[in-house]
């Protein structure tokens, strides 16, 4: 089995990882996780059903798919610092405008703006920023970024719920806009500047780390099947993850849990994700990320089985099992392409690999919400099907390393 051992951290890499991780935790919480808590209140205020809110959110996710490859290419060329700073301004503008919407048309237009910010400012952008700075030594940084990001729902769902009940959904959006301007913009401004690229064939990490040569063109031409299988895997995983991040509290309530118990159980997803990422890095960091993925993907059907059999009494176990699997799979989305194809052109390649994932992600809130309305707990079969597709694709892949 090929080894992909974790290199030592470069000077300043740990601090940069913490900054990127904190930025991800707050950025996910200020946009992606909002509809799960605010959709009901927003729909009531605007006189439209909550499904319209999720339709607007799906439109934002579609915009993410279109934005990702362009954002990745910009990061490959210029580094992530200027782009992440720009997304903070865009997030803040979108959230301020969201707090002022009065019609369905305005709602869809604002979520388009937020989709642009999410496509250029969430995980793939942070991963590409780290790879642009540190080359293949970025694997440890990717894990660290996701450790922070794993707490996004744990922080944002209770906080947004409190803001909603204390002040209202419009004020909650304004608070998150303030976080983007007052916390994240200065944070990203303090990131190191990416070094100039010495040539088109190397990624030049700072602080004396060796350059990462590009993979031979002939080798990349023979990797189309791996690229397709990875894209299929990521599409299935993002469908599951987005379905849960949009509907997890509601799914648990359908199983019989109270609203308070559902939110409390859903908050366990964050710590479970972090725990699984720590365990994966501690015990499997020298293994090819493909093996981590194959193990983790089995958590999705296991979680569905627990909730389907035990109902509300299994809601906490469901949240934990889902969090454990999803935590590792989020890391794998960043580390597996790095291990298989190298650091050169990582940002653009990652953006292209994620286009199908973003497409399925865009449909997930609406489709899973519809399945939940029609089939109640029977909607778990949709998740089982997606997990089976991902598992099949992963077992068809062969560990490669450049």
Rosetta blueprint (number, residue, H / E / L):
1 X L
2 X L
3 X E
4 X L
5 X L
6 X L
7 X L
8 X L
9 X L
10 X L
11 X L
12 X L
13 X H
14 X H
15 X H
16 X H
17 X H
18 X H
19 X H
20 X H
21 X H
22 X H
23 X H
24 X H
25 X H
26 X H
27 X H
28 X H
29 X H
30 X H
31 X H
32 X H
33 X L
34 X H
35 X H
36 X H
37 X H
38 X H
39 X H
40 X H
41 X H
42 X H
43 X H
44 X H
45 X H
46 X H
47 X L
48 X L
49 X L
50 X H
51 X H
52 X H
53 X H
54 X H
55 X H
56 X H
57 X H
58 X H
59 X H
60 X H
61 X H
62 X H
63 X H
64 X H
65 X H
66 X H
67 X H
68 X H
69 X H
70 X H
71 X H
72 X H
73 X H
74 X H
75 X H
76 X H
77 X H
78 X H
79 X L
80 X L
81 X H
82 X H
83 X H
84 X H
85 X H
86 X H
87 X H
88 X H
89 X H
90 X H
91 X H
92 X H
93 X H
94 X H
95 X H
96 X H
97 X H
98 X H
99 X L
100 X L
101 X L
102 X L
103 X L
104 X H
105 X H
106 X H
107 X H
108 X H
109 X H
110 X H
111 X H
112 X H
113 X H
114 X H
115 X H
116 X H
117 X H
118 X H
119 X H
120 X H
121 X H
122 X L
123 X H
124 X H
125 X H
126 X H
127 X H
128 X H
129 X H
130 X H
131 X H
132 X H
133 X H
134 X H
135 X H
136 X H
137 X H
138 X H
139 X H
140 X H
141 X H
142 X H
143 X H
144 X H
145 X H
146 X H
147 X H
148 X H
149 X H
150 X L
151 X L
152 X H
153 X H
154 X H
155 X H
156 X H
157 X H
158 X H
159 X H
160 X H
161 X H
162 X H
163 X H
164 X H
165 X H
166 X H
167 X L
168 X L
169 X H
170 X H
171 X H
172 X H
173 X H
174 X H
175 X H
176 X H
177 X H
178 X H
179 X H
180 X H
181 X H
182 X H
183 X H
184 X H
185 X H
186 X H
187 X H
188 X H
189 X H
190 X L
191 X L
192 X L
193 X L
194 X L
195 X L
196 X L
197 X L
198 X L
199 X L
200 X L
201 X L
202 X E
203 X E
204 X L
205 X L
206 X L
207 X L
208 X L
209 X L
210 X L
211 X L
212 X E
213 X E
214 X L
215 X L
216 X L
217 X H
218 X H
219 X H
220 X H
221 X H
222 X L
223 X L
224 X H
225 X H
226 X H
227 X H
228 X H
229 X H
230 X H
231 X H
232 X H
233 X H
234 X H
235 X H
236 X H
237 X H
238 X H
239 X H
240 X H
241 X H
242 X H
243 X H
244 X H
245 X H
246 X H
247 X H
248 X H
249 X H
250 X H
251 X H
252 X H
253 X H
254 X H
255 X L
256 X L
257 X L
258 X L
259 X H
260 X H
261 X H
262 X H
263 X H
264 X H
265 X H
266 X H
267 X L
268 X H
269 X H
270 X H
271 X H
272 X H
273 X H
274 X H
275 X H
276 X H
277 X H
278 X H
279 X H
280 X H
281 X H
282 X H
283 X H
284 X H
285 X L
286 X L
287 X E
288 X L
289 X H
290 X H
291 X H
292 X H
293 X H
294 X H
295 X H
296 X H
297 X L
298 X H
299 X H
300 X H
301 X H
302 X H
303 X H
304 X H
305 X H
306 X H
307 X H
308 X H
309 X H
310 X H
311 X H
312 X H
313 X H
314 X H
315 X H
316 X H
317 X H
318 X H
319 X H
320 X H
321 X H
322 X H
323 X H
324 X H
325 X H
326 X H
327 X H
328 X H
329 X H
330 X H
331 X H
332 X H
333 X H
334 X H
335 X H
336 X H
337 X H
338 X H
339 X H
340 X H
341 X H
342 X L
343 X L
344 X L
345 X L
346 X H
347 X H
348 X H
349 X H
350 X H
351 X H
352 X H
353 X H
354 X H
355 X H
356 X H
357 X H
358 X H
359 X H
360 X H
361 X H
362 X H
363 X H
364 X H
365 X H
366 X H
367 X H
368 X H
369 X H
370 X H
371 X H
372 X H
373 X H
374 X H
375 X H
376 X H
377 X H
378 X H
379 X H
380 X H
381 X H
382 X H
383 X H
384 X H
385 X H
386 X H
387 X H
388 X H
389 X H
390 X H
391 X H
392 X H
393 X H
394 X H
395 X H
396 X H
397 X L
398 X L
399 X L
400 X L
401 X L
402 X L
